[in-house]
Amino acid sequence: MHCGHPHDLRGKDLRRCHQRNEEHNADNKLARHTVN
């Protein structure tokens, strides 16, 4: 999963995007665990 177009991002922006995705995935896992 990624946001925007990776080839358009600079390294710093790509890492920031990846961090947001990791946090989002963690929230989804927590939400599913809580619901289930």
Protein Blocks (a to p, Z undefined) as FASTA:
>chain_A
ZZhjfklpcfklmmmmmmmmmmmmmmmmmmmmmmZZ
